[in-house]
Amino acid sequence: MTPTLTPPTESAAPPAASERCDRCSAAAKLRVVLAGGGDLLFCGHHANKYAEDLVKIAVDFAAEPEFTWRGAVLKK
């Protein structure tokens, strides 16, 4: 069996004010950190629209303080 190395997970930080949604370029409200490295940014609309799929691939996430992400409840 060949062991698989996974990079250590980085702690997610909420999106900066200048960061935009990877889907539609609106202001980002959620950062999702992926197991393979890297992250995705989503506006509130797309974060909640894709919440069920995002919780399956996320190792960490951070949302802006005023944004309530539907996936946070699913992730528990």
C-alpha positions in Angstrom: 0.0 0.0 0.0 1.3 3.4 -0.9 0.7 6.1 1.7 -1.0 9.3 0.6 0.4 12.5 1.8 -2.1 15.3 2.4 -0.9 18.8 3.1 -1.7 20.2 6.5 -4.9 22.1 6.6 -4.5 25.8 6.8 -6.8 27.8 9.0 -9.4 29.7 7.0 -9.7 33.4 7.3 -12.8 35.3 6.2 -12.7 36.8 2.8 -11.1 40.3 2.5 -13.3 43.1 1.3 -11.6 43.1 -2.1 -12.1 39.4 -2.7 -14.8 38.3 -5.2 -17.0 35.2 -5.7 -15.4 32.6 -7.9 -18.7 32.0 -9.5 -20.2 35.5 -10.3 -17.7 38.1 -9.1 -19.9 39.5 -6.4 -18.3 40.3 -3.0 -17.2 37.1 -1.3 -18.8 36.2 1.9 -17.4 32.7 2.4 -14.0 31.0 2.0 -13.9 27.2 1.7 -10.5 25.5 2.2 -10.1 22.3 0.2 -8.2 19.1 1.3 -5.9 19.2 -1.7 -4.9 22.7 -0.9 -6.3 26.0 -2.2 -9.5 27.6 -1.4 -12.8 28.8 -3.1 -14.6 32.0 -2.5 -18.4 32.5 -2.7 -20.9 35.2 -2.4 -23.8 34.6 0.0 -26.1 33.4 -2.8 -23.7 30.8 -4.3 -22.4 29.8 -0.8 -25.9 28.8 0.2 -26.9 27.4 -3.2 -24.0 25.0 -3.2 -23.8 24.4 0.6 -24.6 20.6 0.4 -21.8 20.0 -2.0 -19.3 22.3 -0.4 -19.5 20.6 3.0 -18.5 17.4 1.3 -15.2 18.8 0.0 -14.3 21.4 2.7 -11.8 20.8 5.4 -12.3 24.3 6.8 -14.3 27.4 6.1 -14.7 31.0 7.3 -17.5 33.3 6.7 -17.8 37.1 7.2 -19.2 37.7 10.7 -22.6 39.0 9.5 -23.1 36.2 7.0 -24.8 33.0 8.2 -23.8 30.1 5.9 -26.4 27.2 5.6 -23.4 24.8 5.3 -22.3 25.5 8.8 -25.3 23.6 10.1 -24.8 20.8 7.7 -21.1 20.5 8.6 -21.8 19.7 12.3 
